[in-house]
Amino acid sequence: MDQPTTDLKPRRRISLMRRFFDSEASAGMILMGVTVIALAVANSPLADTYFAVLKTYVLGLSVLHWINDALMAVFFLLVGLEIKREMLDGQLSTWPRRILPGIAALGGMIAPALIYLAITRNEPQLHHGWAIPTATDIAFALGMLAILGSRVPKSLTIFLTALAILDDLGAIIIIAFFYTSDLSLAMLGAAALCLLVLVAFNRLGIVSLLPYLAVGAILWFFVLKSGIHATLAGVALALTIPLHANPKKTRAEDAPLHRLEHALHGWVAYAVIPIFGFANAGVSLSGLSLDAVLSPLPLGIAMGLFIGKQLGVYALSYGAIHLGFADVPAGATRAQCYGVALLCGIGFTMSLFIGALAFPDQPELSDATKIGVLMGSALSALAGYIVLSLAPREKPHTRAARSM
């Protein structure tokens, strides 16, 4: 498949980067609103209708499964495209660029998992949810940065985006290895055959998107039936989409990957993620007590996101910079870096998704998971906003290397 090239390095225009950040930021704000609406509906006279619709079966799957298995496959397709582009031809295309966000992402996955397991240590049935607090929601986090505006240097926005992309890659690996059911070798073999066809398309230089998408739809079906979560078909499809355009064309936007990525951004940001949020954030708060909120599952998730994320991201980032492995993001102060580490604890979309995989068909654990994710994400968002609002900015002649 595609390899980094030196003869063709498409220059992404500043306007395209700005549109990307604006899209993610506005999507985060919409997601905040959708979350509030879902909670309101789930605790209103419409609650019975809301939950009944999600449980309604259509063509063999419930509406909720169609959202989580099919619609989210489109989300994972976009995530896969972004990971491939950034790794081969973007902010993560060289090891020096990968080091700081990579180390930060690693810390941001390990520390939350350890905190979760420590809090749930006496509840073995909950240990399967260790990965729930390990993910960062890029849309929510960038939405918070957008609200803060110029008070946060652009370098930290790029750092957070790169970190979240690597974080998504980690989540994909975790889902593939730890959240699969009984495997069907026949369906897995059929899925592998589809993947080989897609790789052949790439090798043959096919740049039309239609063949990839057609085989990708078939791939999704076989993956759904194989026991591996169906959304991973989106990632597999993304990795086969050509990064570069026909050699006779020079514009980066002519590349199949860029065309598909740009076509999907709006749909994912303004349709797929809001629908997922509305379907998964609704939880009844009736009869909710302090004891229930402080029970091991929601507390482990909330503290994993709020304490674990900031601890893992900031501590490992500080260590990498202090040891000379990486540089401080340009123009950023220590307080601003800490504020961004706090925002990494916003784990809404991927955390809810992993929670649904960890505790399927267990309504009581599902509700507790949602409460924990909402608590941890809200605490992280509020604390991050306060720190970044009050954080002093770097003076023009202050060396960035001394700021952290």
RONU-495738 format. One line per 8 residues: for each residue x, y, z of C-alpha. Coordinates in nm, 3 decimals. Example, Ala and Ser with C-alpha at 12.3 -4.5 7.8 and 13.67 -1.06 7.14 Angstrom:
<pts>
1.230 -0.450 0.780 | 1.367 -0.106 0.714
</pts>
This chain:
<pts>
0.000 0.000 0.000 | 0.101 0.363 0.003 | 0.443 0.460 0.132 | 0.573 0.810 0.214 | 0.718 0.966 -0.097 | 0.977 1.237 -0.150 | 0.882 1.329 -0.508 | 0.519 1.403 -0.427
0.453 1.597 -0.109 | 0.114 1.765 -0.137 | 0.106 2.093 0.047 | -0.207 2.113 0.254 | -0.338 2.465 0.235 | -0.380 2.665 0.555 | -0.748 2.711 0.469 | -0.797 2.334 0.464
-0.638 2.300 0.808 | -0.853 2.586 0.936 | -1.166 2.421 0.799 | -1.064 2.095 0.969 | -1.024 2.257 1.308 | -1.340 2.464 1.265 | -1.535 2.151 1.167 | -1.412 1.951 1.467
-1.470 2.245 1.701 | -1.825 2.314 1.585 | -1.897 1.940 1.594 | -1.788 1.937 1.957 | -2.026 2.219 2.043 | -2.313 2.040 1.866 | -2.224 1.722 2.056 | -2.248 1.911 2.384
-2.598 2.026 2.293 | -2.704 1.679 2.179 | -2.583 1.530 2.507 | -2.797 1.772 2.706 | -3.098 1.694 2.484 | -3.047 1.317 2.524 | -3.033 1.349 2.902 | -3.343 1.568 2.900
-3.540 1.326 2.682 | -3.430 1.023 2.887 | -3.568 1.193 3.198 | -3.891 1.324 3.048 | -4.232 1.174 2.959 | -4.073 1.082 2.624 | -3.829 0.842 2.792 | -4.030 0.526 2.721
-4.059 0.617 2.351 | -3.687 0.707 2.335 | -3.571 0.371 2.472 | -3.836 0.174 2.278 | -3.723 0.320 1.947 | -3.359 0.233 2.020 | -3.461 -0.128 2.091 | -3.676 -0.159 1.775
-3.541 -0.418 1.531 | -3.492 -0.332 1.163 | -3.349 -0.590 0.919 | -3.218 -0.809 1.198 | -3.052 -0.539 1.408 | -3.190 -0.300 1.667 | -3.182 0.072 1.587 | -2.910 0.114 1.851
-2.701 -0.160 1.687 | -2.743 0.002 1.345 | -2.611 0.325 1.494 | -2.323 0.166 1.686 | -2.224 -0.094 1.424 | -2.304 0.071 1.090 | -2.306 0.447 1.136 | -2.000 0.430 1.359
-1.821 0.229 1.090 | -1.835 0.551 0.885 | -1.686 0.738 1.182 | -1.406 0.481 1.206 | -1.351 0.506 0.831 | -1.287 0.879 0.875 | -1.062 0.814 1.174 | -0.864 0.563 0.970
-0.825 0.809 0.683 | -0.700 1.078 0.922 | -0.452 0.840 1.086 | -0.315 0.727 0.749 | -0.284 1.083 0.615 | -0.117 1.218 0.927 | 0.122 0.922 0.954 | 0.235 0.931 0.592
0.206 1.293 0.487 | 0.108 1.513 0.781 | 0.177 1.619 1.138 | 0.282 1.264 1.233 | 0.487 1.187 0.921 | 0.827 1.192 1.096 | 0.947 1.047 1.425 | 1.037 1.386 1.578
0.677 1.495 1.518 | 0.536 1.173 1.664 | 0.742 1.161 1.983 | 0.563 1.414 2.206 | 0.201 1.335 2.113 | 0.289 0.965 2.100 | 0.436 0.960 2.450 | 0.149 1.174 2.578
-0.109 0.943 2.420 | 0.060 0.638 2.571 | 0.057 0.794 2.917 | -0.303 0.899 2.862 | -0.402 0.537 2.802 | -0.196 0.362 3.071 | -0.270 0.587 3.372 | -0.652 0.592 3.333
-0.662 0.213 3.295 | -0.451 0.165 3.611 | -0.669 0.405 3.811 | -0.985 0.231 3.691 | -0.848 -0.113 3.784 | -0.736 0.015 4.125 | -1.083 0.150 4.206 | -1.262 -0.162 4.076
-1.007 -0.408 4.218 | -1.266 -0.579 4.441 | -1.518 -0.614 4.155 | -1.376 -0.870 3.907 | -1.686 -0.848 3.686 | -1.602 -0.483 3.615 | -1.240 -0.537 3.509 | -1.344 -0.584 3.146
-1.420 -0.212 3.132 | -1.058 -0.107 3.195 | -1.030 0.060 2.852 | -1.337 0.286 2.889 | -1.146 0.586 3.034 | -0.847 0.555 2.798 | -0.990 0.752 2.502 | -1.004 1.124 2.423
-1.295 1.277 2.231 | -1.133 1.500 1.969 | -1.455 1.681 1.877 | -1.540 1.774 2.236 | -1.182 1.871 2.324 | -1.137 2.090 2.015 | -1.479 2.239 2.081 | -1.351 2.358 2.419
-1.039 2.504 2.256 | -1.259 2.686 2.005 | -1.454 2.846 2.288 | -1.124 2.967 2.438 | -1.016 3.114 2.103 | -0.682 3.297 2.088 | -0.606 3.226 2.454 | -0.462 2.891 2.339
-0.170 2.887 2.091 | -0.232 2.703 1.766 | 0.062 2.471 1.843 | -0.136 2.322 2.133 | -0.438 2.268 1.908 | -0.217 2.076 1.665 | -0.060 1.884 1.957 | -0.404 1.790 2.093
-0.522 1.682 1.749 | -0.215 1.464 1.694 | -0.248 1.317 2.043 | -0.618 1.239 1.990 | -0.545 1.075 1.654 | -0.282 0.848 1.813 | -0.524 0.792 2.100 | -0.785 0.676 1.847
-0.528 0.441 1.696 | -0.469 0.295 2.042 | -0.845 0.255 2.093 | -0.876 0.074 1.761 | -0.602 -0.170 1.862 | -0.765 -0.224 2.202 | -1.104 -0.294 2.043 | -0.950 -0.537 1.795
-0.763 -0.739 2.058 | -0.977 -0.715 2.372 | -1.337 -0.661 2.263 | -1.413 -0.938 2.017 | -1.665 -1.218 2.056 | -1.645 -1.577 1.934 | -1.483 -1.573 1.592 | -1.634 -1.727 1.281
-1.343 -1.850 1.071 | -1.556 -1.865 0.756 | -1.670 -1.504 0.786 | -1.322 -1.394 0.890 | -1.181 -1.562 0.580 | -1.437 -1.387 0.359 | -1.345 -1.055 0.520 | -0.977 -1.125 0.456
-1.055 -1.196 0.090 | -1.234 -0.861 0.062 | -0.933 -0.691 0.218 | -0.702 -0.856 -0.035 | -0.922 -0.723 -0.317 | -0.899 -0.372 -0.170 | -0.519 -0.400 -0.142 | -0.511 -0.514 -0.506
-0.712 -0.205 -0.607 | -0.451 0.009 -0.432 | -0.158 -0.171 -0.593 | -0.317 -0.143 -0.937 | -0.346 0.232 -0.893 | -0.725 0.248 -0.905 | -0.824 0.600 -0.796 | -1.201 0.580 -0.836
-1.365 0.558 -0.494 | -1.666 0.353 -0.607 | -1.488 0.012 -0.623 | -1.335 0.067 -0.278 | -1.667 0.166 -0.122 | -1.856 -0.121 -0.285 | -1.612 -0.385 -0.162 | -1.591 -0.198 0.171
-1.965 -0.245 0.224 | -1.927 -0.619 0.166 | -1.626 -0.621 0.400 | -1.840 -0.455 0.671 | -2.101 -0.733 0.645 | -1.847 -1.013 0.679 | -1.670 -0.841 0.970 | -2.009 -0.793 1.141
-2.070 -1.167 1.116 | -1.712 -1.267 1.204 | -1.714 -1.172 1.573 | -1.476 -0.878 1.530 | -1.654 -0.550 1.587 | -1.796 -0.427 1.257 | -1.658 -0.073 1.294 | -1.306 -0.207 1.239
-1.406 -0.268 0.877 | -1.407 0.109 0.837 | -1.046 0.130 0.956 | -0.938 -0.156 0.729 | -1.104 0.011 0.430 | -0.936 0.344 0.511 | -0.590 0.191 0.508 | -0.637 0.075 0.148
-0.757 0.409 0.006 | -0.472 0.561 -0.203 | -0.310 0.863 -0.041 | -0.178 1.011 -0.364 | -0.357 1.113 -0.682 | -0.289 1.006 -1.037 | 0.074 1.101 -1.113 | -0.051 1.320 -1.398
-0.236 1.534 -1.144 | -0.057 1.755 -0.897 | -0.329 1.884 -0.668 | -0.345 1.711 -0.329 | -0.722 1.731 -0.324 | -0.736 1.502 -0.630 | -0.607 1.211 -0.418 | -0.877 0.952 -0.338
-0.801 0.968 0.034 | -0.835 1.347 0.044 | -1.156 1.339 -0.161 | -1.318 1.080 0.063 | -1.197 1.245 0.383 | -1.336 1.584 0.282 | -1.662 1.427 0.167 | -1.708 1.247 0.501
-1.610 1.528 0.740 | -1.941 1.711 0.729 | -2.154 1.397 0.749 | -1.958 1.256 1.042 | -1.934 1.587 1.231 | -2.295 1.695 1.187 | -2.485 1.367 1.149 | -2.304 1.048 1.257
-2.156 1.173 1.586 | -2.466 1.371 1.697 | -2.688 1.068 1.624 | -2.449 0.843 1.817 | -2.440 1.091 2.105 | -2.818 1.122 2.118 | -2.863 0.744 2.114 | -2.595 0.665 2.372
-2.590 0.957 2.616 | -2.948 0.916 2.735 | -2.956 0.775 3.087 | -3.237 0.793 3.341 | -3.134 0.982 3.653 | -3.445 0.890 3.848 | -3.356 0.737 4.183 | -2.989 0.822 4.132
-2.816 0.848 4.468 | -2.473 0.958 4.583 | -2.391 0.598 4.668 | -2.470 0.495 4.309 | -2.254 0.775 4.168 | -1.965 0.678 4.395 | -1.992 0.306 4.325 | -1.678 0.145 4.172
-1.782 0.147 3.804 | -1.881 0.512 3.753 | -1.618 0.632 4.000 | -1.344 0.429 3.830 | -1.438 0.568 3.488 | -1.474 0.927 3.611 | -1.145 0.925 3.802 | -0.972 0.744 3.518
-1.073 1.022 3.280 | -1.028 1.316 3.516 | -0.722 1.211 3.717 | -0.567 0.945 3.496 | -0.572 1.138 3.172 | -0.418 1.456 3.307 | -0.160 1.259 3.506 | -0.057 1.034 3.219
-0.054 1.300 2.947 | 0.119 1.576 3.145 | 0.367 1.362 3.340 | 0.496 1.173 3.037 | 0.503 1.489 2.825 | 0.702 1.667 3.095 | 0.941 1.375 3.122 | 0.997 1.359 2.745
1.068 1.733 2.727 | 1.284 1.735 3.041 | 1.497 1.450 2.906 | 1.537 1.622 2.570 | 1.336 1.370 2.367 | 1.087 1.632 2.250 | 1.030 2.008 2.237 | 0.759 2.215 2.402
0.480 2.318 2.159 | 0.576 2.662 2.026 | 0.445 2.955 2.227 | 0.293 2.739 2.500 | 0.341 2.785 2.873 | 0.348 2.514 3.137 | 0.001 2.608 3.261 | -0.142 2.596 2.908
0.010 2.251 2.853 | -0.149 2.134 3.177 | -0.485 2.278 3.070 | -0.471 2.078 2.746 | -0.380 1.765 2.945 | -0.699 1.823 3.146 | -0.906 1.846 2.827 | -0.773 1.505 2.724
-1.000 1.366 2.996 | -1.303 1.443 2.780 | -1.368 1.090 2.658 | -1.728 1.102 2.545 | -1.767 0.931 2.205 | -1.503 0.658 2.218 | -1.551 0.595 2.591 | -1.925 0.539 2.549
-1.850 0.318 2.249 | -1.600 0.100 2.439 | -1.841 0.089 2.733 | -2.110 -0.057 2.508 | -1.861 -0.327 2.400 | -1.741 -0.398 2.754 | -2.086 -0.450 2.907 | -2.328 -0.558 2.633
-2.684 -0.644 2.732 | -2.627 -0.527 3.092 | -2.850 -0.221 3.135 | -2.746 -0.147 3.493 | -2.378 -0.145 3.402 | -2.450 0.048 3.083 | -2.620 0.326 3.280 | -2.338 0.334 3.536
-2.087 0.357 3.250 | -2.268 0.654 3.098 | -2.279 0.832 3.434 | -1.906 0.777 3.484 | -1.820 0.899 3.133 | -2.039 1.208 3.172 | -1.893 1.289 3.515 | -1.532 1.243 3.411
-1.576 1.432 3.085 | -1.762 1.720 3.253 | -1.500 1.756 3.528 | -1.219 1.748 3.271 | -1.390 2.003 3.046 | -1.465 2.242 3.333 | -1.119 2.216 3.490 | -0.946 2.248 3.153
-1.151 2.554 3.063 | -1.074 2.723 3.396 | -0.699 2.652 3.377 | -0.671 2.768 3.014 | -0.880 3.078 3.085 | -0.652 3.181 3.373 | -0.322 3.052 3.234 | -0.066 3.324 3.158
0.044 3.347 2.798 | 0.406 3.325 2.693 | 0.575 3.662 2.654 | 0.713 3.733 2.306 | 1.077 3.694 2.408 | 1.036 3.402 2.647 | 1.202 3.083 2.532 | 0.949 2.801 2.485
1.202 2.551 2.612 | 1.176 2.700 2.963 | 0.798 2.706 2.970 | 0.734 2.351 3.083
</pts>
